[in-house]
Amino acid sequence: MSYPRSKIVLMLAQVQQLGDDAAVLAAAPLWQLTDASLADALRLARRAEQAVLVLQARLVQEAADRGIPAEQGHRSTAGWLRSLLLLDPQPARDLVTHATAIHDPSIQQVVLDGQADVRQATVIASTLHAIPDNLASLNGPVDSTQIIQNASQAMIDLAGQLPAYQLRRVGERILDHVAPELADHADQAALTRQEARAQQRRGLTLSMPLHGMVRISGLLGAEDAAIVHAALHPLCQPDPKDNRTPAQQRVDALTDICRLALRTTELPIDGGEPPQLSVTVAYDPLTQTLGTGTTDTGQRLSPETTRRLACDARILPIILSGQGQILNAGRRRRNATGAIRRTLHIRDKGCTFPGCDRPPRWTDGHHLWHWADGGPTNLDNLALLCRQHHQLIHNPTAGWQIRLGPDRRPEFIPPPDIDPNQQPQRNLYHQRQ
């Protein structure tokens, strides 16, 4: 369908004017607003934002329907948006999701009328879409159209009371509210369809590093999520001495599980070799010290992190020229061989830091005299440490020291701010005094 050029120019001018007006408002002084008017202005600005999001969603859907992204060489609409609007991946995906979910004009009007925001409207649309088409076959003759209308109105009413994430939970059992006689049968059918959709939509994404952080985002099916939760939960038990947040505990637990998997022989071969983390490290032969490290994915690591990784890793020395050309590649050697590792398991029985209950399989072999500084790989220079305490020992500001006692078992010297007398401490959970 083609439109007169005058109408096209008028619409573009209106959109331009909308942006200009919003820019003027955004820069307006706010000091003269009362507390009540400030809250009212915020609500009105929020509604204006949602109306603009509906416009964006409609434009994106129209572009997708015309095949513009593919015509311009993009594999997906999200990829086209990233290029056109210079968006990060997640905002681009969100915009596509909104465009797909609220393509129904009646759902769009709910947002434009101020009855719901775009996220709530997306939930309403997905809830209505999930109601089975064959309601009549579930429990005798029913008016499916009326049920869907009742469900739509119920969700719109609830949108005025609940944010999107709570509205979604209500939507999962909307038939309990509008057609309780059908709810159980419909719920079973909906769960079957939901699991099938989840199987197709599942995925995991790791972002590009930014300020030393990598964002993990993804979707798991209910079964997958239950398995992941069961694996993480034992490593996230509450402990008064643990000052990590629950989120930090979970990310450490996930990393520990991956470390454990890398130590096994169960993972598939990757590029002809067992899966492994590769780190390129700068080495100064004059000071005999390690510099920054770089992983095979391009992420840079501090010298302290590199030293900690070198404690219990397979090392492949490679000599580089000033231009980065490989001059010589040495032999790999595992710092803690199978025999030494087994002996450490028997001697230490787990993380040797005082009070830690982590078993041997969740630990690294820490060099008391750093391997990078010439420390030998033998039983008298090794101690098992879990990831958290391994980081602590390698942190120079923490002030903890580790040594072997007269009985050749690890003991720890606390910093003065923890124990002014700096009395040696041991792990009494795994070992008796």
Secondary structure by P-SEA (a helix, b strand, c coil): ccccaaaaaaaaaaaaaaaaaaaaaaacccccccaaaaaaaaaaaaaaaaaaaaaaaaaaaaaaaaccccccccccaaaaaaaaccccaaaaaaaaaaaaaaccaaaaaaaaaccccaaaaaaaaaaaaaccccccccccccaaaaaaaaaaaaaaaacccccaaaaaaaaacccccccccaaaaaaaaaaaaaaaaaaaacccccccccccbbbbbbcccaaaaaaaaaaacccccccccccccaaaaaaaaaaaaaaaaaacccccccccccbbbbbbbbbccccccccbbbccccccccaaaaaaaacccbbbbbbbcccccccbbbbbbbcccaaaaaaaaaaccccccccccccccccccccccccccccccccccbbbbcaaaaaaaaccccbbbbbbccccbbbbbbccccccccccccccccccc
